[in-house]
Amino acid sequence: MDFIFDREEYLNLEKSLRYEWLETNGIGGYANSTIVGCHTRKYHGALVAQLPELGGKFVLLSKLEPSVRVNGHIFRFSTNKFPGVFDPTGHKYIDSFEAQICPEHYFRVGDIRLKQSFMMLPNENTVIYRFEVLNSEKPFLFNLEPFLAYRENHALTQENMYLRVKTFMEDNSFKVDPYDGMPPLYFDLSKETFFHAGPYWRKRLEYLKERARGFEYQEDNFCPGLFEQTIEKGDVVFFRASLTKDHDTTAEEAWEKEYKSRQQKQAQYKSEPNEIAVLKYHGEHFIVGNDKGDTSIVAGYPWFVEWGRDTMIALPGLILETNQKNSLALKVLKSYLRYEKDGLIPNYLPIGENQPSYNSADAAMWFMFACSQYLEKSGDEKGFEKDLLPAMIRILNAYADSKPADVWYQDSGLLWVGNEHTQLTWMDAQVHGVPVTPRYGMPIEINSLWIHGLAVAKKNAKKYKVKFPKQLDEALKAAKANFLETFWSEELGYFADVVNQHGRDFTVRPNQCVAGAISDLPVLKKHKKSMLQVIERELVTPFGLRTLSPADPRYCPIYSGPPEKRDAAYHQGTVWPWLIGHYTALALAAADRPAVKAKKLYENFENLFSVHLKKGCLGGLSEIYDGDPPHFYRGCFSQAWSVGETIRAWNMIQERSN
């Protein structure tokens, strides 16, 4: 898919400010902004680095603003929002924008035509700008102004007396070192340049999306000065900003190497339809390594980190269903096993000296599903037998012993998790400490995954002649025997969402899809057909599944407003794309004519597969969508499990279409 925008689309800021691009570096850092370069989020920045020593992500270089001076007039190519005004309005000089290999802007002022390209380098906190003069009748002055935020990514910067304003010359680079305890930033240019030291604060920048989300939205940025040089037609200038002082290669050499690497990666998907090729390529943004040697998956950009539940759900689609090496999936699974505690998989991997969190009962059960997918898709029996099967049995044993906090094994063979004060499933929103969707007791998806995990472990323990504990064998038999009686309603024709001391909750939610989608459960085809009718009538939309039926009085059609209102709507009707993976598996399993059903599934999700990739984050899929049409996209602009499960659904549809 060619992400190319023309001039008319730029001039309409109401529209162009919705489109965002994303660059990542594979170690938790990223860069992103809108296609006109006007930041609308506090999370936008040219260099956002994950700093383990400080325990989080930090917006360091907010942006680099180019301008040209011609006949005494300055033309600024940047666009910024201030109270009541956009200034400057550099979007007027954009001829076009492209995002194929990397984000590229084409600017035009008179006879001057300038191309600006941008890339992050892998495995280092470095960004490179490339400026090429495509046309100009005569030489002209070219200026670059770096603007610094230097703050934690959830915060905002205001002018302060603590920032050190001086810029230092260091060999062939310039160093700014704004604050004690923060790393210095180094700039170097490929062409001889003059630096005008003129430090100043630019005040009251506004981030429109933060204002709409009900958060503080104004900040000040610091500029250390201006880089100036004379350039002409044919000149190419590289500007590198990095936390690394000394580089083994020039910025130009580093650029060429990375550009060629990206071309080769994209070529891997040439044989696939354009839209899914774009999605699979974009999925690589989520796969990261850290300073501890772990390999993980970032839950979503721009504000999420590496979460256990999200990683396990996203892993099959992002890695096993793409051209990634299967060994990468094993690395991710083993990384989380390093932190397994009393049978629990951490809810997120720690950054730096932070400690992992274990406030999810289902991450370990999603780990079971990811392991079974790994064996099925990779065929790596040796790796499964050596590294995953023992871990599965150990975790299952811990759950059977009620060892994890807030998990209780029942005589029925099923699992009870949490209480009225906890939120231990993926529907974990709270408002003022009170769960919005209390699902304590026996949730349908956790118990479905529990039975599946037990069955997979037992089958493979027998195959590899590994001892399968008697208590797990008994748990599997009991759980299978009691599953339908516990959750199924013959009268209603679908499964209860959760069962607790108050009885069976038959609120129509999508979690029951898991029960019909995975193997080893006592769910017959007649059950799948019946529940599918309810799900398709109440929950299915063109962008995923609603989290609550519109017929329910608690249904929230729009996800908007201040944080409390948004959290209240998060799982009360809001659409989640990641659910289409298990819905697709269920729909195909229930179909009498799978090829016909596959065609209908493609038609229903065609906008998600193609059109939406050019909305929001280019090439990515949003976290959530409104429950009511037109299902406007919300939340994180690109979410790992949205992308992963959409890829998995696409592959299932294609396999059954033939």
VOGU-3710 file (C-alpha; in Angstrom, 3 decimals, decimal comma):
1> mdfifdreey> 0,000/0,000/0,000  1,406/3,352/-1,037  0,932/5,923/1,714  1,012/9,012/-0,471  -0,855/12,205/0,397  -1,252/15,148/-1,942  -1,316/18,858/-1,312  -5,076/19,117/-0,955  -5,028/16,681/1,946  -2,387/18,762/3,738
11> lnlekslrye> -4,164/22,078/3,493  -7,121/20,653/5,440  -5,548/20,448/8,914  -8,705/19,017/10,426  -8,103/15,960/8,261  -4,312/15,812/7,980  -3,756/16,045/11,747  -5,502/12,684/12,098  -2,837/10,826/10,131  0,226/9,717/12,072
21> wletngiggy> 3,438/7,894/11,169  5,574/5,671/13,388  9,263/4,766/13,527  10,782/2,417/16,133  14,271/1,275/17,115  13,690/-2,252/18,471  14,762/-1,384/22,037  11,585/0,338/23,192  12,189/3,748/21,639  10,131/5,357/18,918
31> anstivgcht> 9,515/8,502/16,895  6,204/9,708/15,562  4,121/12,705/14,618  1,386/13,694/12,202  2,007/13,773/8,460  2,272/17,578/8,582  4,790/17,463/11,437  2,482/19,188/13,915  2,523/17,347/17,240  -0,948/16,660/18,587
41> rkyhgalvaq> 0,098/14,384/21,470  2,523/14,791/24,349  3,817/11,408/23,195  4,893/12,743/19,807  8,609/13,267/19,330  11,560/12,788/17,006  13,504/10,790/19,595  11,605/9,054/22,368  14,031/6,737/24,150  13,473/3,955/26,631
51> lpelggkfvl> 15,999/4,606/29,393  16,331/1,577/31,713  18,454/3,551/34,155  15,528/5,939/34,630  12,816/3,296/34,466  10,749/4,535/31,539  10,383/6,257/28,180  11,472/9,858/27,690  10,719/12,402/24,973  14,165/13,923/24,392
61> lsklepsvrv> 14,226/15,559/20,953  10,728/16,835/20,339  11,336/17,871/16,753  13,790/19,326/14,246  12,443/22,274/12,309  13,912/23,157/8,893  13,605/26,513/7,181  15,123/28,301/4,193  16,097/31,931/3,761  15,571/33,383/0,295
71> nghifrfstn> 15,994/37,090/-0,597  15,753/38,077/3,048  12,581/36,073/3,653  12,394/33,025/5,929  10,135/30,133/4,961  9,523/27,703/7,827  8,476/24,164/6,980  7,172/23,285/10,436  3,640/23,531/11,811  2,802/24,064/15,484
81> kfpgvfdptg> -0,337/24,732/17,466  -0,449/27,592/19,970  -3,501/29,065/21,755  -5,867/30,224/19,038  -3,441/29,850/16,148  -1,196/27,572/14,093  2,272/29,108/13,760  4,207/28,651/11,607  2,047/27,068/8,928  4,658/25,062/7,102
91> hkyidsfeaq> 2,060/22,587/5,843  1,365/25,166/3,105  4,750/24,327/1,574  4,270/20,547/1,530  3,895/19,184/-1,981  3,364/15,606/-0,845  4,102/13,065/1,864  5,072/9,427/1,400  5,622/6,616/3,874  6,883/3,512/2,131
101> icpehyfrvg> 10,426/2,808/3,306  10,337/5,730/5,751  8,451/9,022/6,262  9,305/11,501/3,484  8,133/15,082/2,977  8,485/17,036/-0,243  8,555/20,817/0,300  8,280/23,529/-2,339  9,005/27,248/-2,057  9,272/29,043/-5,393
111> dirlkqsfmm> 11,804/27,132/-7,463  13,214/25,367/-4,388  12,139/21,748/-3,972  13,439/19,982/-0,866  12,970/16,361/0,187  13,094/15,529/3,902  13,375/11,865/4,945  13,535/10,427/8,449  14,609/7,116/10,012  15,403/5,644/13,395
121> lpnentviyr> 18,333/3,256/13,519  17,839/-0,237/14,986  19,096/-1,097/18,460  20,264/2,412/19,319  18,709/5,695/20,367  19,584/7,493/17,154  17,561/9,319/14,513  18,774/10,545/11,151  17,236/13,223/8,953  18,170/13,307/5,289
131> fevlnsekpf> 17,628/16,516/3,301  18,042/16,508/-0,476  17,790/19,585/-2,694  15,832/18,355/-5,696  15,709/21,736/-7,407  16,879/25,320/-6,938  18,088/27,923/-9,413  20,711/29,204/-7,013  22,234/28,455/-3,599  20,217/29,348/-0,497
141> lfnlepflay> 20,564/29,410/3,292  19,273/26,307/5,026  18,533/26,361/8,775  17,764/23,638/11,311  16,424/24,259/14,819  16,253/21,378/17,324  13,604/21,608/20,040  13,984/19,629/23,252  11,352/18,336/25,656  13,609/16,181/27,863
151> renhaltqen> 10,906/14,696/30,072  9,089/11,487/30,873  6,645/10,642/28,098  3,509/10,977/30,248  4,573/14,404/31,564  4,916/17,899/30,105  7,794/20,371/30,244  7,563/23,972/31,389  10,257/26,629/31,286  12,493/26,144/34,318
161> mylrvktfme> 15,709/27,423/35,837  17,340/23,998/36,084  17,981/23,428/32,399  21,588/24,014/31,285  21,438/26,098/28,135  25,006/25,768/26,856  25,848/23,738/23,745  29,307/22,160/23,603  31,508/21,272/20,646  32,687/17,649/20,961
171> dnsfkvdpyd> 35,001/16,557/18,140  32,756/16,644/15,051  29,529/16,886/16,991  27,542/19,261/19,176  26,468/18,229/22,670  23,572/19,453/24,747  23,385/18,286/28,347  20,209/19,847/29,747  19,726/18,187/33,144  21,602/16,320/35,853
181> gmpplyfdls> 20,694/12,654/35,800  19,648/12,718/32,152  21,822/11,552/29,226  23,343/14,190/26,920  22,215/14,439/23,313  24,686/14,669/20,428  24,114/16,290/17,033  26,297/15,876/13,987  25,867/17,033/10,381  27,375/15,657/7,183
191> ketffhagpy> 28,026/19,121/5,736  30,048/21,909/7,281  27,710/24,079/9,266  27,692/27,140/11,480  25,983/26,935/14,850  24,341/30,100/16,157  24,021/29,740/19,913  20,734/31,420/20,706  19,006/29,454/23,455  15,335/30,216/24,070
201> wrkrleylke> 12,097/28,672/25,261  9,142/28,319/22,927  6,099/28,553/25,158  2,576/27,182/25,256  2,665/24,604/22,518  -0,681/22,835/22,446  -1,408/19,152/21,895  -4,954/18,859/20,578  -5,448/15,158/21,223  -4,434/15,565/24,863
211> rargfeyqed> -6,962/18,368/25,247  -9,645/16,124/23,756  -8,659/13,333/26,171  -9,079/15,614/29,173  -5,391/15,888/30,079  -2,998/18,818/30,438  -2,070/19,832/26,912  0,300/22,833/26,939  4,063/22,683/27,223  7,268/24,650/26,603
221> nfcpglfeqt> 10,163/23,380/24,472  13,764/24,496/24,615  15,849/25,369/21,553  19,666/25,579/22,071  20,262/27,476/18,839  20,277/27,262/15,068  22,384/25,314/12,556  22,982/27,227/9,334  24,603/26,296/6,033  24,437/27,211/2,363
231> iekgdvvffr> 23,224/24,466/0,028  22,251/24,154/-3,625  20,657/21,785/-6,124  22,016/18,248/-5,791  23,235/18,670/-2,215  22,338/16,049/0,389  22,595/16,884/4,087  22,378/14,352/6,917  21,512/15,420/10,468  21,980/12,842/13,200
241> asltkdhdtt> 20,697/13,128/16,778  21,831/10,427/19,169  22,518/9,431/22,739  25,732/7,882/21,411  28,754/10,162/21,176  31,046/8,158/18,916  29,737/6,281/15,887  31,520/3,664/13,824  30,019/4,992/10,603  29,011/8,322/9,172
251> aeeawekeyk> 25,348/9,279/9,200  25,236/8,727/5,438  26,689/5,212/5,719  24,299/4,333/8,546  21,394/5,673/6,500  22,261/3,661/3,396  22,672/0,456/5,396  19,317/0,813/7,145  17,514/1,868/3,965  18,772/-1,231/2,144
261> srqqkqaqyk> 17,807/-3,453/5,089  14,243/-2,135/4,999  13,975/-2,729/1,267  15,003/-6,344/1,806  12,485/-6,822/4,614  9,668/-5,434/2,518  10,669/-7,706/-0,351  9,871/-10,694/1,890  6,182/-9,822/1,609  6,110/-9,081/-2,134
271> sepneiavlk> 4,135/-12,233/-2,931  1,313/-11,310/-0,547  -1,620/-8,950/-1,135  -0,556/-5,379/-0,507  -2,740/-4,657/2,499  -1,672/-7,680/4,551  1,957/-7,226/3,474  1,834/-3,721/4,944  0,290/-4,987/8,173  2,854/-7,768/8,596
281> yhgehfivgn> 5,722/-5,361/7,941  4,261/-2,865/10,410  4,001/-5,638/13,000  7,783/-5,663/13,360  7,536/-2,340/15,217  6,201/-4,149/18,282  9,018/-6,654/18,718  11,703/-5,324/21,056  14,703/-6,353/23,098  15,840/-4,851/26,388
291> dkgdtsivag> 18,997/-4,352/28,405  18,415/-7,616/30,315  18,492/-9,732/27,180  14,720/-10,240/27,100  12,751/-10,253/23,856  9,200/-9,025/24,127  6,304/-7,254/22,430  5,286/-3,655/23,090  1,534/-3,685/23,742  0,872/-0,485/21,812
301> ypwfvewgrd> 2,220/2,852/20,674  2,673/5,456/21,843  2,118/4,893/25,592  2,029/1,180/26,419  4,981/-1,029/27,386  5,667/-4,797/27,321  2,662/-6,497/28,893  2,412/-10,246/29,458  -1,215/-10,745/28,484  -0,928/-8,601/25,350
311> tmialpglil> 2,323/-10,288/24,364  0,839/-13,784/24,544  -2,271/-12,786/22,570  -0,311/-10,874/19,917  2,577/-13,353/19,528  0,937/-15,933/17,225  -0,103/-13,343/14,651  2,892/-11,024/14,856  5,529/-13,753/14,666  4,213/-17,216/13,845
321> etnqknslal> 1,839/-16,014/11,105  4,406/-13,781/9,390  7,858/-14,223/7,884  9,552/-13,814/11,239  11,821/-16,624/12,421  10,041/-19,064/14,728  13,012/-18,888/17,083  11,954/-15,312/17,808  8,656/-16,542/19,233  10,515/-18,987/21,453
331> kvlksylrye> 12,759/-16,192/22,717  9,695/-14,169/23,711  8,106/-17,090/25,549  11,336/-17,912/27,367  11,839/-14,259/28,329  8,540/-14,226/30,216  9,285/-17,567/31,808  12,327/-15,989/33,451  9,890/-13,939/35,560  7,286/-16,652/36,236
341> kdglipnylp> 6,291/-16,593/39,909  3,993/-19,060/41,624  2,568/-19,968/38,237  1,893/-16,372/37,201  3,310/-14,763/34,083  4,056/-11,077/34,774  1,542/-8,532/33,600  4,464/-6,484/32,312  8,208/-6,810/32,052  10,103/-4,400/34,304
351> igenqpsyns> 12,108/-1,501/32,888  15,456/-1,001/34,587  15,308/-1,635/38,318  11,516/-1,691/38,443  9,828/-4,877/39,607  7,404/-6,912/37,459  3,696/-6,801/38,216  1,590/-9,946/38,617  -1,932/-8,520/38,701  -3,395/-10,701/35,953
361> adaamwfmfa> -4,738/-14,214/36,358  -5,083/-14,822/32,635  -1,587/-14,020/31,286  -0,433/-17,540/32,203  -3,466/-19,049/30,475  -2,809/-17,022/27,315  0,763/-18,324/27,600  -0,707/-21,834/27,247  -2,414/-20,864/24,005  0,741/-19,197/22,667
371> csqyleksgd> 2,734/-22,367/23,433  0,254/-24,564/21,591  0,323/-22,178/18,637  4,101/-22,270/18,686  4,137/-26,054/18,420  1,475/-26,101/15,717  2,922/-23,349/13,521  6,657/-23,860/13,994  6,845/-27,639/14,182  9,725/-27,178/16,620
381> ekgfekdllp> 9,094/-30,272/18,707  12,533/-30,151/20,283  12,158/-26,569/21,507  8,632/-27,246/22,743  9,676/-30,393/24,608  12,752/-28,811/26,172  11,629/-25,284/27,029  7,839/-25,012/26,948  6,251/-28,280/28,023  7,982/-28,368/31,457
391> amirilnaya> 6,949/-24,754/32,028  3,344/-25,503/31,055  3,152/-28,405/33,494  4,758/-26,340/36,257  2,315/-23,456/35,765  -0,715/-25,742/35,504  0,349/-27,471/38,705  0,611/-24,133/40,474  -2,942/-23,234/39,401  -4,225/-26,639/40,462
401> dskpadvwyq> -2,628/-26,044/43,866  -4,278/-22,588/44,096  -0,781/-21,209/44,512  -1,102/-17,912/42,560  -2,584/-14,988/44,465  -6,349/-14,643/43,927  -6,642/-17,967/42,076  -8,605/-20,876/43,558  -8,970/-24,298/42,024  -12,519/-25,675/42,354
411> dsgllwvgne> -13,717/-29,231/42,909  -15,393/-28,911/39,515  -11,936/-28,745/37,937  -12,525/-25,116/36,976  -10,746/-21,970/38,153  -12,079/-19,150/40,312  -10,135/-15,888/40,119  -10,341/-12,650/42,075  -13,041/-11,001/44,150  -15,325/-7,977/43,911
421> htqltwmdaq> -12,353/-5,625/44,333  -10,058/-7,091/41,655  -9,853/-6,948/37,855  -7,682/-9,888/36,778  -8,905/-10,490/33,223  -8,314/-8,373/30,116  -11,459/-6,395/30,922  -9,638/-4,580/33,701  -10,905/-0,980/33,659  -11,629/0,738/36,958
431> vhgvpvtpry> -13,131/4,121/37,806  -12,097/5,540/41,179  -10,879/2,082/42,194  -14,172/0,367/41,413  -14,199/-2,301/38,647  -16,343/-1,253/35,682  -16,855/-4,808/34,460  -16,502/-7,034/37,530  -15,681/-10,497/36,193  -14,445/-12,230/39,311
441> gmpieinslw> -15,393/-15,851/39,820  -15,090/-18,223/36,862  -14,610/-16,258/33,621  -15,394/-18,194/30,440  -12,159/-17,451/28,554  -9,826/-18,259/31,468  -11,460/-21,629/32,004  -11,491/-22,362/28,278  -7,763/-21,657/28,091  -7,212/-23,678/31,272
451> ihglavakkn> -8,814/-26,775/29,763  -6,966/-26,251/26,487  -3,654/-25,915/28,323  -4,291/-29,071/30,343  -5,196/-31,041/27,219  -2,185/-29,844/25,215  0,164/-30,597/28,097  -1,295/-34,081/28,649  -1,167/-34,999/24,966  2,440/-33,915/24,585
461> akkykvkfpk> 3,559/-35,357/27,910  2,411/-38,733/26,607  4,088/-38,128/23,247  7,437/-37,182/24,753  7,162/-39,684/27,619  7,085/-36,966/30,265  5,265/-37,561/33,545  1,889/-35,819/33,616  0,809/-35,203/37,237  -2,222/-37,157/38,405
471> qldealkaak> -3,896/-34,056/39,817  -3,742/-32,396/36,397  -5,227/-35,442/34,724  -8,068/-35,389/37,242  -8,493/-31,648/36,802  -8,814/-32,064/33,040  -11,455/-34,787/33,379  -13,451/-32,799/35,942  -13,248/-29,522/34,026  -14,428/-31,132/30,798
481> anfletfwse> -17,254/-32,901/32,607  -18,499/-29,709/34,271  -17,805/-27,068/31,601  -21,103/-27,121/29,718  -23,212/-27,451/32,859  -21,403/-24,476/34,370  -21,470/-22,095/31,417  -23,953/-23,185/28,736  -27,613/-22,153/28,544  -29,721/-24,333/26,278
491> elgyfadvvn> -32,553/-21,832/26,555  -30,478/-18,785/25,576  -28,190/-20,621/23,206  -24,895/-19,152/24,357  -22,333/-19,244/27,157  -22,290/-17,304/30,416  -19,555/-14,686/30,543  -18,695/-15,393/34,172  -20,054/-17,523/37,005  -19,749/-16,614/40,690
501> qhgrdftvrp> -21,679/-16,755/43,950  -24,386/-14,567/42,414  -25,042/-17,125/39,705  -24,424/-17,221/35,981  -23,957/-13,881/34,222  -25,342/-14,135/30,695  -24,396/-10,633/29,666  -23,667/-10,870/25,938  -19,929/-10,344/25,651  -17,294/-11,617/23,192
511> nqcvagaisd> -15,224/-13,674/25,662  -17,229/-16,785/24,851  -15,642/-16,760/21,373  -12,582/-18,350/22,960  -14,675/-21,329/24,083  -15,836/-21,971/20,539  -12,546/-21,179/18,833  -9,977/-23,400/20,521  -9,719/-27,167/20,592  -10,071/-29,702/23,393
521> lpvlkkhkks> -13,260/-28,276/24,908  -16,552/-30,216/25,054  -18,169/-27,639/22,761  -20,044/-29,262/19,891  -20,784/-27,794/16,491  -24,417/-27,207/17,491  -23,199/-25,056/20,389  -20,903/-23,104/18,078  -23,665/-22,436/15,566  -26,042/-21,261/18,267
531> mlqvierelv> -23,594/-18,935/20,031  -22,382/-17,592/16,689  -25,885/-16,376/15,854  -25,980/-14,341/19,074  -22,464/-12,968/18,632  -23,055/-11,926/15,024  -26,379/-10,343/15,854  -25,152/-8,389/18,888  -21,401/-7,895/18,746  -19,813/-8,108/15,291
541> tpfglrtlsp> -18,925/-4,848/13,506  -16,685/-4,112/10,475  -13,779/-3,331/12,833  -13,994/-6,064/15,433  -16,337/-7,142/18,194  -18,213/-5,011/20,671  -17,512/-5,739/24,305  -21,196/-5,520/25,218  -24,464/-5,901/23,354  -26,187/-2,621/22,345
551> adprycpiys> -29,365/-4,112/23,814  -27,802/-3,944/27,269  -28,770/-0,767/29,209  -25,104/-0,361/30,253  -23,966/-0,125/26,621  -21,740/2,872/25,822  -21,814/3,705/22,087  -18,990/6,268/22,018  -15,562/6,185/23,668  -14,858/9,836/24,429
561> gppekrdaay> -14,674/12,491/27,130  -12,498/12,734/30,259  -10,571/9,687/31,549  -13,330/8,514/33,895  -15,923/8,508/31,131  -13,609/6,747/28,708  -12,692/4,080/31,265  -16,378/3,488/31,910  -16,892/2,814/28,183  -13,698/0,789/27,655
571> hqgtvwpwli> -15,361/-2,639/27,915  -19,009/-1,635/27,819  -19,617/-1,680/24,085  -16,336/-0,327/22,716  -15,106/-2,381/19,744  -11,791/-4,273/19,991  -10,172/-5,560/16,767  -8,105/-8,232/18,507  -11,238/-10,264/19,143  -11,645/-11,099/15,446
581> ghytalalaa> -8,964/-13,792/15,698  -11,033/-16,057/17,938  -14,297/-14,960/16,331  -12,956/-15,963/12,907  -11,832/-19,343/14,221  -15,272/-19,879/15,768  -17,140/-18,775/12,633  -15,156/-21,105/10,379  -15,504/-24,025/12,799  -19,280/-23,555/12,939
591> adrpavkakk> -19,721/-23,196/9,180  -21,156/-25,973/7,038  -19,474/-24,364/4,026  -16,229/-22,800/5,362  -15,184/-21,336/1,989  -18,452/-19,418/1,716  -18,163/-18,211/5,308  -14,549/-17,153/4,728  -15,665/-14,952/1,847  -18,321/-13,309/4,029
601> lyenfenlfs> -15,783/-12,730/6,801  -13,437/-10,997/4,383  -16,231/-8,780/3,105  -17,232/-7,818/6,636  -13,693/-6,887/7,710  -12,497/-5,462/4,393  -12,243/-1,932/5,807  -10,119/-3,182/8,688  -7,865/-5,130/6,322  -7,305/-2,256/3,910
611> vhlkkgclgg> -9,005/1,130/4,240  -8,142/1,677/7,905  -4,431/1,177/7,258  -4,426/4,684/5,776  -6,263/6,166/8,737  -4,839/6,887/12,165  -1,355/5,351/12,277  -0,229/4,549/8,751  0,068/0,801/8,300  -1,193/-0,007/11,794
621> lseiydgdpp> -4,457/-0,733/13,559  -5,915/1,192/16,457  -6,537/-0,233/19,893  -10,302/0,333/19,916  -13,238/1,756/17,947  -16,577/3,254/18,925  -19,380/0,756/19,401  -21,756/2,680/17,128  -21,183/3,541/13,450  -19,104/4,991/11,926
631> hfyrgcfsqa> -16,905/3,222/14,525  -14,322/6,013/14,845  -10,886/4,777/15,898  -9,684/5,551/19,440  -7,045/4,684/22,038  -3,472/3,758/21,116  -2,971/4,517/17,447  -1,289/1,159/16,818  -1,901/-1,848/19,044  0,065/-5,112/18,972
641> wsvgetiraw> -2,815/-7,518/19,509  -5,013/-5,602/17,042  -2,357/-6,129/14,387  -1,441/-9,676/15,430  -4,949/-11,083/15,636  -6,006/-9,347/12,419  -3,087/-11,022/10,649  -4,106/-14,366/12,155  -7,721/-13,857/11,096  -6,625/-12,911/7,568
651> nmiqersn> -4,532/-16,076/7,264  -7,372/-18,270/8,490  -9,748/-16,658/6,000  -7,323/-17,145/3,129  -6,654/-20,776/4,069  -10,364/-21,623/4,124  -11,219/-19,599/1,026  -9,453/-22,090/-1,226
//
